[in-house]
Amino acid sequence: MSYLPWDEIGLMTGCLLIGWLSTYKQFTIRRWTYPIGMVTQIFWLWTTSKHGQWVIFGGAIIFVFIYARGVYVHWWKGEE
């Protein structure tokens, strides 16, 4: 019985979107990098905990805070 590796599909899709969106000059498109990055971290946390990769798991937790800061700065705080 075969199955779809949803964690790997989520990781690949999220990482590709983050890379693609981060290259836009338009701020209104580029700022989507941060919420998509936060969602992608769910897949990183799941996959690394499932495989016991605890150093990468720790790195993913750090990236959650990095993306959360980006969401705060570019979505809630707004332009000053």
Secondary structure, DSSP 8 states (H G I E B T S, - for coil): -----HHHHHHHHHHHHHHHHTT-S-HHHHTTHHHHHHHHHHHHHHHHHHTT-HHHHHHHHHHHHHHHHHHIIIIII---
